[in-house]
Amino acid sequence: MNRRAFLSVFIVLSFVFSSFAQTAKVEDDLVLKYVVQQPPAQTRKPPVLIMLHGYGGEEQNMFQLRRFMPAHFLIVAARAPQPVSATGFRWFERDISIRNKYSGRKEDLESSRKLLIRFVDQVVAKYHADPANVFVMGFSQGGIMSYEAGLTSPRTIKGIGVLSGLLPQSLKPLIRPKTELAGLRIFVAHGTADGVLPYTDGKDATDYLQSIGLKPELHTYTGMEHTISSEVVSDLVKWLNQQVK
């Protein structure tokens, strides 16, 4: 994934969100910086959705989707730990030793995975969320981190949403046994015209997860590039509502 590709993705997402952009207060009392929206109605132990941005983005990007998410959810958008610019961040650096296949440095993936899982626990504790209804959703690098967290900590995370992501080869040996993953819900969305992380990345991930006994849902979007469309958001919201009655 070259710099031009990353820039084009960031521009697309900025355009998508620009019509309703609004900056929220950034909180810095947990291991990752974040923004949060609590349910309008005070409910005991609300379900929680943690959203993860892609390369070069930040928490405000994904947080713009909050207005489309189910109203009874606690919505949290986290900032990745590694800066790449004054306003952009990443979850990991690319492993350039791997040719013709996008992958992240194992050290970065491990560090960010541990931070993310700890962050999830902290969010649940601070906001008195329902520990049995925790969902992590991410775009691109954020989708990769959703796999990293969900497939290694199924007792912490009930479901993951992977939007235009992939399943790293380095993660496969770390995936928990099928007996522990039986209840993990997995939503995968990928466009057939994705020029950054090809559609085959999403398809290969779901095929592999099916081969180890899991039941991921692959949603295919014909002609969609490396972005988040309104159709993806609609399908994701429907999926979330099905998981939490």
C-alpha positions in Angstrom: 0.0 0.0 0.0 1.8 3.2 -1.2 1.5 6.7 0.1 -0.7 7.8 -2.8 -3.1 5.0 -2.1 -3.3 5.9 1.6 -3.8 9.6 0.7 -6.6 8.7 -1.7 -8.4 6.6 0.9 -8.1 9.4 3.5 -9.5 12.0 1.0 -12.4 9.7 0.1 -13.3 9.2 3.8 -12.9 12.9 4.5 -15.3 13.7 1.6 -17.8 11.1 2.9 -17.9 12.6 6.4 -17.4 16.3 5.5 -21.2 17.0 5.2 -21.8 16.3 8.8 -18.3 16.7 10.4 -18.3 17.7 14.0 -15.4 17.6 16.4 -16.0 15.8 19.8 -14.0 16.2 22.9 -11.0 13.9 23.1 -10.6 11.9 26.3 -7.2 10.8 27.5 -7.7 9.0 30.7 -7.4 5.5 29.3 -4.5 3.7 27.5 -5.8 5.0 24.1 -7.2 8.5 23.4 -10.8 8.4 22.4 -14.2 10.2 21.9 -17.4 8.8 23.3 -21.2 9.1 23.0 -23.3 7.7 25.7 -26.9 6.5 25.0 -29.4 9.3 25.2 -31.5 7.3 27.6 -29.8 6.2 30.8 -29.7 2.4 30.7 -28.0 0.0 33.0 -25.1 -1.7 31.3 -25.5 -0.6 27.6 -23.9 -2.6 24.8 -20.7 -0.9 23.5 -19.3 -0.4 20.0 -15.7 0.5 19.8 -14.7 1.9 16.3 -11.2 1.9 14.9 -9.9 4.1 12.1 -7.5 3.3 9.3 -4.0 4.4 8.4 -3.5 8.1 8.6 -6.9 8.7 10.2 -7.9 9.6 13.7 -10.8 9.0 16.1 -13.0 11.8 14.8 -13.2 10.1 11.3 -15.0 7.0 12.5 -16.9 8.9 15.2 -18.9 10.6 12.5 -20.7 7.3 11.9 -22.1 7.4 15.5 -25.3 9.1 14.3 -26.2 6.0 12.2 -25.5 3.4 14.9 -28.1 1.9 17.2 -29.2 4.6 19.7 -29.0 2.2 22.7 -25.2 1.6 22.2 -22.4 3.3 24.0 -20.2 4.5 21.0 -16.5 4.9 21.4 -13.9 5.8 18.7 -10.3 5.1 19.6 -7.1 6.7 18.3 -4.3 4.5 17.1 -1.1 4.8 19.2 1.5 5.6 16.4 1.5 9.1 14.9 2.3 9.4 11.2 1.6 13.1 10.9 0.4 16.0 13.1 -3.1 14.7 12.8 -2.9 11.2 11.5 -2.2 7.9 13.3 -1.7 4.2 12.6 -2.0 0.9 14.4 1.1 -0.6 12.9 3.9 -0.1 10.4 3.9 -2.2 7.3 6.3 -5.1 7.2 8.2 -4.3 4.0 10.0 -7.7 4.1 6.8 -9.4 2.9 6.5 -8.9 -0.8 3.3 -8.6 -2.8 1.1 -8.9 0.3 0.1 -6.3 2.8 1.0 -7.1 6.3 2.0 -5.3 9.5 5.1 -5.6 11.7 4.4 -8.4 14.3 5.8 -6.2 17.1 3.4 -3.4 16.2 0.4 -5.7 15.8 1.1 -7.3 19.2 1.6 -4.0 21.0 -1.5 -2.5 19.5 -3.6 -5.6 20.2 -2.6 -5.6 23.8 -3.4 -1.9 24.1 -6.8 -2.4 22.4 -7.8 -5.3 24.6 -6.8 -3.4 27.7 -8.7 -0.3 26.4 -11.9 -2.4 25.9 -11.7 -3.5 29.5 -11.2 0.0 30.7 -14.1 1.3 28.6 -16.5 -1.3 30.0 -15.4 -0.5 33.6 -15.5 3.3 33.3 -18.8 3.5 31.5 -20.5 0.5 33.2 -21.2 -1.1 29.9 -22.4 -4.7 29.4 -19.3 -6.9 29.3 -21.4 -9.5 27.5 -22.2 -7.2 24.6 -18.9 -5.6 23.4 -18.3 -5.1 19.7 -15.2 -3.8 17.9 -15.5 -2.5 14.4 -12.8 -1.0 12.2 -11.9 0.2 8.7 -8.8 -1.0 6.9 -6.0 -1.1 9.5 -8.8 -0.8 12.1 -10.5 -3.8 10.6 -7.2 -5.8 10.9 -7.0 -4.8 14.5 -10.6 -6.0 15.0 -9.5 -9.4 13.9 -6.5 -9.2 16.1 -8.6 -8.4 19.2 -11.6 -10.6 18.6 -9.9 -13.8 17.5 -7.5 -13.7 20.5 -9.9 -12.4 23.2 -13.4 -13.9 22.5 -14.2 -13.8 26.2 -13.9 -10.0 26.1 -15.3 -9.3 22.7 -18.7 -10.7 21.5 -18.5 -9.5 17.9 -16.3 -7.8 15.3 -16.9 -5.8 12.2 -14.2 -5.8 9.6 -14.6 -3.2 6.9 -12.2 -3.5 4.0 -9.6 -5.4 6.1 -7.6 -8.6 6.0 -6.6 -11.4 8.3 -2.8 -11.2 9.0 -0.8 -14.5 8.5 1.0 -13.7 11.8 -2.3 -13.8 13.7 -3.4 -17.3 12.6 -1.2 -19.2 15.2 -2.6 -17.0 17.9 -6.3 -17.6 17.2 -8.0 -19.1 20.2 -9.5 -22.7 19.9 -12.9 -23.2 18.3 -14.5 -24.0 21.6 -13.7 -20.5 22.9 -14.6 -18.8 19.6 -18.0 -20.5 19.1 -19.9 -17.4 20.2 -17.9 -14.8 18.3 -19.9 -12.9 15.7 -18.0 -11.7 12.7 -19.2 -9.2 10.1 -17.0 -8.7 7.0 -17.6 -6.0 4.4 -15.5 -5.7 1.3 -15.8 -4.0 -2.1 -15.0 -5.8 -5.4 -13.2 -2.7 -6.7 -10.9 -2.2 -3.7 -7.5 -1.2 -5.0 -5.8 -0.9 -1.6 -6.7 -4.2 0.1 -8.2 -6.3 -2.7 -11.6 -8.1 -2.4 -9.7 -11.4 -2.2 -8.3 -10.3 1.2 -11.9 -10.3 2.6 -12.9 -13.5 0.8 -9.7 -15.3 1.9 -10.2 -14.3 5.5 -13.8 -15.6 5.6 -12.8 -18.8 3.9 -10.1 -19.4 6.4 -12.4 -18.7 9.4 -15.0 -21.0 8.0 -12.3 -23.7 7.6 -11.6 -23.5 11.4 -15.3 -23.8 12.2 -16.4 -20.2 12.6 -19.3 -18.5 10.9 -18.3 -15.1 9.5 -20.8 -13.1 7.4 -19.2 -11.8 4.2 -21.0 -8.9 2.6 -19.8 -8.2 -0.9 -20.3 -4.7 -2.5 -20.0 -4.7 -6.3 -18.0 -1.8 -7.6 -17.1 -0.4 -4.1 -13.6 0.9 -3.7 -11.6 1.2 -0.4 -14.2 3.2 1.5 -17.3 2.9 3.7 -20.5 3.2 1.7 -24.0 3.9 3.0 -24.8 0.3 2.1 -22.1 -1.0 4.4 -23.3 1.2 7.2 -26.9 0.0 6.7 -25.9 -3.6 6.7 -23.6 -3.1 9.8 -26.4 -1.5 11.8 -28.8 -4.3 10.9 -26.2 -6.8 12.0 -25.6 -5.1 15.3 -29.3 -4.9 16.0 -29.6 -8.7 15.4 -26.8 -9.4 17.9 -28.3 -7.3 20.7 -32.1 -7.8 21.1 
